């Protein structure tokens, strides 16, 4: 509540002390954000005190209202500081536990390899290096994620300045990028999009200085672009959108065609391709399962069956998670097309923004596309939209930009305030992200307690990577959980140790999450995979771990003690690579 109190007090103070309606609106909003950011940090360190939040909001509002420097170069950096303070407070408070994907990448880092089942190895290598320095604590991992996201936002400024040659546009572009919910929600998280976007933004910052964008050649362009392309490809396959965007811009831009007649872009491509070598070597050693997974995610291995609802979901998701750039991009792209000859950098940004969307739109008509798959679109889109807003947008478009920015700001504040609000409103049904992040510590404590009651030759056996990864993270002193396949797609745990003949006679603690619609009537043993109990000499009665918030049950997990493995999981079904 302290954060919300700071927002309200900052708005009121900024409005009351500033002179003139435009000043009141702008300074009130800025005061609210700075007050919220300062309060988030104070609340994380000293506790949630609404009166402290209100006092900070009033103090910041009164100070900013009297500020004699109303320039964009002064206000926008303060807004960036406010956003950073919000996220830093959120990280220090420990309000965000590791999500299953993050726990998986952390677990990968404990077994260094050239690549892994669903992703290249870059993020796991980075986490492994960071763990050697900062340890395995949640705060250290969150600070790593926040540092990478902050570095990405810092690189937006030189990228926008290289394109537009104007500081005010560079500041506005940085703010628009920092406000994008699709990026803001991953600030502080350790997912592959975070290092990918850092490499992509750095790539843009250098590319927009090259002759392809109307700049001057320099010797350092080749190693910088080649290194960033290679680093991005070790983070995620999506970095391939970078050369694809250049190919898409080729027919329109004479500057790009002239640049391609020099050795520089080809040397960049050769250097960048080195980033794929570890992944290709790993896939060659593992029957190309990673590429098969990628094809399956895109629906290539299934028959074509159009699903308009999936397309609508993808478009709506991008519109919501990329505010305000998603509202402005069509206008900005039209402007960039008209400016393509005089300002090739504008059209390069437009093509960089449109390429992932153009690839994923037809894919979304065929299969479900996650919102983050198009994350690379929105950094260049933010730069292009800021450029267009300052140089060519009319009053109507600027009003749309303000509305979108306010909605994005509200999303940023609410993302930090939600944990506190949720604690006060436990009876509300959980959202999908809340449900996914909740209950892992309670489950891990139960599993550790049950495992302590069995012999030393005991393993944890799960059905999905999410449960295995979260138990590995929470029970780090226990052996890594095993992940059996009872009819699901493959994951990295299938490539590590399994429940096979080498564990003849071992005991297991089997863990599975029950369907949220399960009425939990009858014998809970019926929820076990078919034939599982027959693979062991004996089993105890299943335990039910209920994750409660208030009087509402959010999740149910099943925990079963199994004794004396017979050496074969007869119930295991064929594994699907995708």
Secondary structure, 3 states (H helix, E strand, C coil): CHHHHHHHHHHHHHHHHCCCHHHHHHHHHHHHHHHHHHHHHHHHHHCCCHHHHHHHHHHHHHHHHCCCCCCHHHHHHHHHHHHHHHHHHHHHHCCCCCCHHHHHHHHHHCCCCCECCCCECHHHHHHHHHHHHHCCCHHHHHHHHHHHHHHHHHHHHHHHHHHHCCHHHHHHHHHHHHHCHHHHCCCCCCCHHHHHHHHHHHHHHHHCCCHHHCCCCCCHHHHHHHHHHHHHHHHCHHHHHHHHHHHHHCCCCHHHHHHHCCCHHHHHHHHHHHHHHHHHHHHHHCCCHHHHHHHHHCCCCCCCCCCHHHHHHHHHHHHHHCCCHHHHHHHHHHHHHHCCCCCHHHHHHHHHHHHHHHHHHHHHCCCCCCHHHHCCHHHHHHHHHHHHHHHCCCHHHHHHHHHHHHHHHHHHHHHHHHHHHHHHCCCCCCCHHHHHHCCHHHHHHHHHHHHHCCCCCEEEEECCHHHHHHHHHHCCCCCCCEECCCCCECCHHHHCCCCCHHHCCCEEEEEEECCCCCCCCCCHHHHCCCCCHHHEEEECCCEEEEEEECCEEEEEEEEEEEEEECCCCCCCCCCECC
